[in-house]
Amino acid sequence: MEPRSSAHTDTFTRDRLPPPGQWPRLADLGYPDRLNCGTELLDATIGRLGPDRPAMRDANGPVWTYGQLRDRVDAIARALTDDLGVRPGNRVLLRGPTTPWLAACWLAVMKAGAVAVTVLAAHRPPELATICRLARVRYALCDARSVADLARAGVPGLRITVYGGDGPDDLRRLARRRTGPFEAVATAADDVALIAFTSGTTGRPKGCMHFHRDVLAIADTFSAQVLRPRPDDVFAGSPPLGFTFGLGALVVFPLRAGASALLTDWGGPRRLLADIAAHRISVLFTAPTAYRAMLPELAGYDLSGLRRCVSAGEHLPAATWRSWYDATGLRIINGIGATELLHIFIAAADDAIRPGTVGLPVPGFTARVVGADGRPVPDGEPGLLAVRGPTGCRYLADARQTEYVRDGWNITGDTCVREPGGYFRYLARADDMIVSAGYNIAGPEVEEALLRHPDVTEAAVTARADAERGQVVVAHVVLRAGVPRGAATAAALRAFTKSEIAPYKCPREIVFHTALPRTPTGKLQRFRLRPGAPERGGPAPGGF
């Protein structure tokens, strides 16, 4: 699919797209050549449903209607272009807690035809400096509570505009001077709208470039055809907007459907349950660990408004699915996605759900399991997951493009099995597969067995080098309060896992922890548990 004529006067991102021959094969959903996703998500939705519907809220403040949101977005877009000098194609870094103001800044960047680079609160000055260098960021909109680390990053020439502060140049103050509609830039459908960075903890971070049409594609595939939201839905969840999982779940999907969203940071299972009850949340996005953490806390919270639960970012054990269903009557929609493809591309809902599997390719996507040679393997055999659809990997000037995209397919790095009937079962990240004495062992399978033990609240499995076996399985376990950490408990857990799975898969070593390292969305960071891992890392690879 050849690039169309760009509206960007700053051609940095267009110039650093991979050659078209290195792109994945992309499905065409029939979008027009000129398309601004900010206009489509906001103005077009108002045109269909009116301006007076609730759009966004935070935990304590008033609800913003669609009309109020548009007024604020247009005022910020005017401030960007008239006061700050942002031009189409310029990269604008966004940093702050999950709030309606952060979402409004993202939408304003879209309407101004610039490129959003949304980062996490977890990113530290060296990581921020690297992201700004790779994307050549010269503008930043930053919540007053999050500005310190960005300032310490010392990015040359970076103009930081704070919002939520009391300074004379605060973005909100600038925006109040700008009234009236803003005419959005008529971007091309394949102008870059955002750059999402994967983690730099295992090397140089990769910038994933996504177009305006890609933003709509994730709403028109997974959200519209699997999630099936309604205009009266209220969305909420734990993922921050710096992850594409959170951007889709809390901004793109609700706005495309004319629904509303609660935008607030993750505050633990009790806080999430309280928000679900207080705000009548009906659509929830979070990670498997959060569903597990909420289970013992459910009593006393009214979840009667909740009708859709989505899990992604980490393997969802069948036991967790069943426990949540038994306790709430709600079937979790399990999904698999990637930063490189922007959002979820395999999932199933309602009667199509088969616990223990991820599901079926989302309409618009195709998937298969291939061997190291790129050829499909028979159903039932493990291999690498290959996906293609309307979105796909386009790294920012990165030679690793040819590792991720092969023969027109996105090779996601997940080891899966395609079962008869077309369902996909996740085994592990390819680099989390353990080879011990010639056996292939999927770490998540061992974790799931350990989690079935009543004394285990969290589990992670890694490999340790072994002279005799090549690798051996090491289990990292968090125990229920009051259970002693010692040789007797370790022996009991090993005996239990041998009754659940084949003995060769069982851990030879068990290490007890008070907590396991996770990303802000609850994704397990196994790499931080491996021998020689740094004490602190950023978000897990694949930051979805």
Secondary structure, DSSP 8 states (H G I E B T S, - for coil): --------SS-HHHHTS--GGGS---------SB--HHHHHTHHHHHHH-S-SEEEE-SSS--EEHHHHHHHHHHHHHIIIIIS---TT-EEEEESSS-HHHHHHHHHHHHTT-EEEE--TT--HHHHHHHHHHHT--EEEEEGGGHHHHHHT--TT-EEEEESS-STT-HHHHHHT--S-------BTTSEEEEEE--STTSS--EEEEEHHHHHHHIIIIIIIII---TT-EEEES--TTSHHHHIIIIIHHHHHT-EEE------HHHHHHHHHHTT--EEEE-HHHHHHHGGG-TT---TT--EEEE-SS---HHHHHHHHHHHS--EEEEEE-GGGSSEEEE--GGG--TTS-BEE-TT-EEEEE-TTS-B--TTS-EEEEEESS----BSS-TTHHHHEETTEEEEEEEEEE-TTS-EEEEEEGGGEEEETTEEEEHHHHHHHHHTSTTEEEEEEEEEEETTTEEEEEEEEEE-TT---SHHHHHHHHHHHHHHS-GGGS-SEEEEES---B-TT--B-GGGGSTT--S---S-TT--
